[in-house]
Amino acid sequence: MKKTTKKLSKPSKDEIARARVYINSMDWRFSRSMPQWPHWYVIREDGSGREFDFMDRMIQKFGYQNRWGSRNDSYLVLGRFKYWVIEDVLNRAAPISNAEMRKRGLRYAARRGKKIGPWGRLISIKKKRDRKRT
C-alpha cells in the first residue's frame, strides 16, 4: 500500500473550536500606541502558553502570507477577525488587506498632522512657530 501525505488547506472543526475557546477566553487589549492601525492583542503570558503555541502553529500552517513593512507575516481569518503572531504577541484586526490598512493609517495620521515613524508610531510634523521678541 502506498503511503501519501495530504496537506490540509483548512483547519479541522476541532481545531477551529479549540482556537475559538482560547480566543474567547482572553482579555483583548486595544493597541493604543498605533490607533492608525486599529488592532487588539494578547501576550503569551496572559493565558495558557500551550494554547498560544497552538494558535501560532495553526496560523503558520493554515494562514496566508502578506507583507507588512519589511516583514512577511502569516495571517489566519477566523470569524470576524484576522489573527497573526509577532514573537509572544497574538494580534487581531478586521480582515481587510494590509494595503488598505496602510492607506487608512496614512489618512488617519495626515488628518491629525502626523506621519508614521519608525516601528509604526505616530510622529507630530506640526512646525513650531517662531516667537518674535519685542
GROMACS elastic network, one bead per residue, 0.5 to 0.9 nm:
[ bonds ]
;  ai    aj funct       b0    kb
    8    11     6  0.71624   500
    8    12     6  0.86493   500
    8    61     6  0.88634   500
    8    62     6  0.79793   500
    9    61     6  0.85138   500
    9    62     6  0.62449   500
   10    61     6  0.89459   500
   10    62     6  0.60296   500
   10    63     6  0.88438   500
   11    14     6  0.80339   500
   11    15     6  0.58815   500
   11    16     6  0.63684   500
   11    58     6  0.75381   500
   11    61     6  0.86349   500
   11    62     6  0.65807   500
   12    15     6  0.51483   500
   12    16     6  0.62805   500
   12    17     6  0.85812   500
   13    16     6  0.51019   500
   13    17     6  0.60558   500
   13    18     6  0.85696   500
   14    17     6  0.50385   500
   14    18     6  0.61173   500
   14    19     6  0.85575   500
   15    18     6  0.50906   500
   15    19     6  0.61064   500
   15    20     6  0.85896   500
   15    58     6  0.81424   500
   16    19     6  0.50479   500
   16    20     6  0.61213   500
   16    21     6  0.86464   500
   16    78     6  0.79350   500
   17    20     6  0.51347   500
   17    21     6  0.62679   500
   17    22     6  0.87800   500
   18    21     6  0.52131   500
   18    22     6  0.64528   500
   18    23     6  0.86990   500
   18    51     6  0.84214   500
   18    54     6  0.89658   500
   18    55     6  0.89981   500
   19    22     6  0.52106   500
   19    23     6  0.60742   500
   19    24     6  0.85650   500
   19    51     6  0.78676   500
   19    54     6  0.79330   500
   19    55     6  0.64135   500
   19    58     6  0.86333   500
   19    78     6  0.88082   500
   20    24     6  0.58882   500
   20    25     6  0.83243   500
   20    78     6  0.82990   500
   21    24     6  0.53118   500
   21    25     6  0.61166   500
   21    26     6  0.89351   500
   22    25     6  0.51524   500
   22    26     6  0.65796   500
   22    47     6  0.85949   500
   22    48     6  0.84446   500
   22    51     6  0.66320   500
   22    52     6  0.79586   500
   22    55     6  0.84545   500
   23    26     6  0.56391   500
   23    27     6  0.86645   500
   23    28     6  0.87122   500
   24    27     6  0.80416   500
   25    47     6  0.84557   500
   26    42     6  0.71894   500
   26    46     6  0.77997   500
   26    47     6  0.70750   500
   27    41     6  0.86093   500
   27    42     6  0.71014   500
   27    46     6  0.84630   500
   28    40     6  0.57473   500
   28    41     6  0.54352   500
   28    42     6  0.55838   500
   28    91     6  0.87874   500
   28    92     6  0.88064   500
   29    32     6  0.85744   500
   29    39     6  0.84636   500
   29    40     6  0.51488   500
   29    41     6  0.53624   500
   29    42     6  0.65379   500
   30    33     6  0.88237   500
   30    35     6  0.84998   500
   30    38     6  0.74561   500
   30    39     6  0.60549   500
   30    41     6  0.65792   500
   31    34     6  0.57877   500
   31    35     6  0.66571   500
   31    37     6  0.84969   500
   31    38     6  0.68670   500
   31    39     6  0.58973   500
   31    40     6  0.55531   500
   31    41     6  0.68886   500
   32    35     6  0.54910   500
   32    38     6  0.82376   500
   32    39     6  0.88119   500
   32    40     6  0.89769   500
   33    36     6  0.87901   500
   33   120     6  0.87242   500
   33   121     6  0.66456   500
   33   122     6  0.80866   500
   34    37     6  0.56493   500
   34    38     6  0.67812   500
   34    39     6  0.81633   500
   34   105     6  0.89864   500
   34   120     6  0.68538   500
   34   121     6  0.60812   500
   34   122     6  0.72775   500
   35    38     6  0.51592   500
   35    39     6  0.79022   500
   35   105     6  0.81855   500
   35   108     6  0.85001   500
   35   122     6  0.87948   500
   36   101     6  0.85806   500
   36   102     6  0.85502   500
   36   104     6  0.72223   500
   36   106     6  0.74158   500
   36   107     6  0.83376   500
   36   108     6  0.56060   500
   36   109     6  0.65815   500
   36   116     6  0.89339   500
   36   120     6  0.89612   500
   36   121     6  0.89342   500
   36   122     6  0.81608   500
   37    93     6  0.86163   500
   37   101     6  0.64923   500
   37   102     6  0.74840   500
   37   104     6  0.76474   500
   37   105     6  0.55737   500
   37   108     6  0.87764   500
   37   120     6  0.88591   500
   38    93     6  0.67271   500
   38    94     6  0.82644   500
   38   101     6  0.88069   500
   38   105     6  0.87234   500
   39    91     6  0.68118   500
   39    92     6  0.56402   500
   39    94     6  0.75967   500
   40    90     6  0.84941   500
   40    91     6  0.56986   500
   40    92     6  0.53509   500
   40    93     6  0.64625   500
   41    89     6  0.65406   500
   41    90     6  0.55182   500
   41    92     6  0.62124   500
   41    93     6  0.88746   500
   42    45     6  0.84994   500
   42    46     6  0.67612   500
   42    47     6  0.85297   500
   42    88     6  0.86074   500
   42    89     6  0.58037   500
   42    90     6  0.53874   500
   42    91     6  0.66485   500
   42    92     6  0.89524   500
   43    46     6  0.54127   500
   43    47     6  0.77527   500
   43    52     6  0.86737   500
   43    88     6  0.58666   500
   43    90     6  0.63099   500
   43    91     6  0.88075   500
   44    47     6  0.62394   500
   44    48     6  0.72069   500
   44    49     6  0.57645   500
   44    51     6  0.89047   500
   44    52     6  0.59553   500
   44    53     6  0.82803   500
   44    88     6  0.52444   500
   44    89     6  0.60840   500
   44    90     6  0.73402   500
   45    48     6  0.71304   500
   45    49     6  0.65237   500
   45    52     6  0.88569   500
   45    88     6  0.80679   500
   46    49     6  0.82994   500
   47    50     6  0.87666   500
   47    51     6  0.79367   500
   47    52     6  0.76029   500
   48    51     6  0.53145   500
   48    52     6  0.62532   500
   48    53     6  0.86513   500
   49    53     6  0.60819   500
   49    54     6  0.85015   500
   50    53     6  0.51928   500
   50    54     6  0.62221   500
   50    55     6  0.88085   500
   51    55     6  0.62424   500
   51    56     6  0.85844   500
   52    55     6  0.51485   500
   52    56     6  0.62460   500
   52    57     6  0.87337   500
   52    88     6  0.85323   500
   52    89     6  0.89606   500
   52    90     6  0.77400   500
   53    57     6  0.61579   500
   53    58     6  0.84959   500
   54    57     6  0.52055   500
   54    58     6  0.61097   500
   54    59     6  0.86282   500
   55    58     6  0.50182   500
   55    59     6  0.61005   500
   55    60     6  0.85768   500
   55    83     6  0.89460   500
   55    84     6  0.89289   500
   55    85     6  0.85483   500
   55    90     6  0.83942   500
   56    59     6  0.52261   500
   56    60     6  0.62446   500
   56    61     6  0.86112   500
   56    84     6  0.76651   500
   56    85     6  0.62909   500
   56    90     6  0.79498   500
   57    60     6  0.50781   500
   57    61     6  0.59896   500
   57    62     6  0.84760   500
   58    61     6  0.50827   500
   58    62     6  0.58464   500
   58    63     6  0.73818   500
   58    76     6  0.81440   500
   59    62     6  0.54872   500
   59    64     6  0.81513   500
   59    74     6  0.62936   500
   59    75     6  0.61381   500
   59    76     6  0.53597   500
   59    77     6  0.88574   500
   59    83     6  0.73922   500
   59    84     6  0.67060   500
   59    85     6  0.78998   500
   60    63     6  0.56383   500
   60    64     6  0.80973   500
   60    65     6  0.89003   500
   60    73     6  0.87804   500
   60    74     6  0.58779   500
   60    75     6  0.77930   500
   60    76     6  0.82744   500
   60    84     6  0.87442   500
   60    85     6  0.89962   500
   61    64     6  0.87607   500
   61    74     6  0.87352   500
   62    74     6  0.85893   500
   62    75     6  0.84569   500
   62    76     6  0.67830   500
   63    74     6  0.53650   500
   63    77     6  0.75488   500
   63    83     6  0.87971   500
   63    84     6  0.86001   500
   64    73     6  0.81528   500
   64    74     6  0.52796   500
   64    75     6  0.53061   500
   64    76     6  0.64629   500
   64    77     6  0.89329   500
   65    72     6  0.64201   500
   65    73     6  0.56065   500
   65    75     6  0.63640   500
   66    71     6  0.83851   500
   66    72     6  0.55363   500
   66    73     6  0.55956   500
   66    74     6  0.64098   500
   66    75     6  0.72991   500
   66    97     6  0.85949   500
   66    98     6  0.73783   500
   67    70     6  0.69657   500
   67    71     6  0.56699   500
   67    73     6  0.61632   500
   67    74     6  0.87446   500
   67    98     6  0.73877   500
   67    99     6  0.88907   500
   68    71     6  0.53313   500
   68    72     6  0.62103   500
   68    73     6  0.71193   500
   68    98     6  0.67234   500
   68    99     6  0.85232   500
   68   102     6  0.87905   500
   69    72     6  0.80105   500
   73    84     6  0.71685   500
   73    85     6  0.79272   500
   73    86     6  0.81793   500
   74    83     6  0.83970   500
   74    84     6  0.61009   500
   74    85     6  0.77751   500
   75    82     6  0.61593   500
   75    83     6  0.54652   500
   75    85     6  0.81466   500
   76    81     6  0.83768   500
   76    82     6  0.53186   500
   76    83     6  0.52048   500
   76    84     6  0.66781   500
   77    80     6  0.74921   500
   77    81     6  0.57724   500
   77    83     6  0.62388   500
   77    95     6  0.66959   500
   78    81     6  0.58066   500
   78    82     6  0.61805   500
   78    83     6  0.75230   500
   79    82     6  0.79787   500
   80    93     6  0.84630   500
   80    94     6  0.66650   500
   80    95     6  0.70315   500
   81    92     6  0.59545   500
   81    93     6  0.53300   500
   81    95     6  0.53187   500
   81    96     6  0.89706   500
   82    91     6  0.81948   500
   82    92     6  0.54576   500
   82    93     6  0.55589   500
   82    94     6  0.61426   500
   82    96     6  0.82329   500
   83    90     6  0.69835   500
   83    91     6  0.55438   500
   83    93     6  0.68653   500
   83    95     6  0.85743   500
   84    89     6  0.83925   500
   84    90     6  0.59038   500
   84    91     6  0.53447   500
   84    92     6  0.65955   500
   85    88     6  0.70330   500
   85    89     6  0.55978   500
   85    91     6  0.60404   500
   85    92     6  0.88945   500
   86    89     6  0.53198   500
   86    90     6  0.66455   500
   86    91     6  0.77693   500
   87    90     6  0.82286   500
   92    95     6  0.86321   500
   93    96     6  0.81664   500
   94    97     6  0.89621   500
   95    98     6  0.89248   500
   96    99     6  0.83890   500
   96   100     6  0.66419   500
   96   101     6  0.67632   500
   97   100     6  0.52874   500
   97   101     6  0.62351   500
   97   102     6  0.87261   500
   98   102     6  0.60948   500
   98   103     6  0.85643   500
   99   102     6  0.51923   500
   99   103     6  0.62966   500
   99   104     6  0.87458   500
  100   103     6  0.50267   500
  100   104     6  0.61883   500
  100   105     6  0.85078   500
  101   104     6  0.51889   500
  101   105     6  0.60745   500
  101   106     6  0.86776   500
  102   106     6  0.61719   500
  102   107     6  0.86635   500
  103   106     6  0.52748   500
  103   107     6  0.63826   500
  103   108     6  0.86913   500
  104   107     6  0.51395   500
  104   108     6  0.61204   500
  104   109     6  0.86644   500
  105   108     6  0.50039   500
  105   109     6  0.61937   500
  105   110     6  0.85986   500
  105   116     6  0.82916   500
  106   109     6  0.51297   500
  106   110     6  0.60819   500
  106   111     6  0.86327   500
  106   114     6  0.88751   500
  106   115     6  0.72180   500
  106   116     6  0.72194   500
  107   110     6  0.51089   500
  107   111     6  0.61756   500
  107   112     6  0.87272   500
  108   111     6  0.54270   500
  108   112     6  0.66475   500
  108   114     6  0.85310   500
  109   112     6  0.52471   500
  109   113     6  0.63407   500
  109   115     6  0.54764   500
  109   116     6  0.69602   500
  109   122     6  0.69946   500
  109   123     6  0.86119   500
  109   124     6  0.89407   500
  110   113     6  0.50872   500
  110   114     6  0.55220   500
  110   115     6  0.64746   500
  111   114     6  0.75561   500
  112   115     6  0.86473   500
  112   124     6  0.83213   500
  113   123     6  0.86792   500
  113   124     6  0.62771   500
  113   125     6  0.59890   500
  113   126     6  0.60987   500
  114   117     6  0.89941   500
  114   122     6  0.61093   500
  114   123     6  0.53004   500
  114   125     6  0.51620   500
  114   126     6  0.73096   500
  115   121     6  0.83643   500
  115   122     6  0.56647   500
  115   123     6  0.53243   500
  115   124     6  0.65213   500
  115   125     6  0.66440   500
  116   119     6  0.83433   500
  116   120     6  0.55868   500
  116   121     6  0.57511   500
  116   123     6  0.61188   500
  116   124     6  0.89295   500
  117   120     6  0.54848   500
  117   121     6  0.51621   500
  117   122     6  0.56915   500
  117   123     6  0.57419   500
  118   121     6  0.61481   500
  118   122     6  0.84723   500
  118   123     6  0.89124   500
  124   127     6  0.85985   500
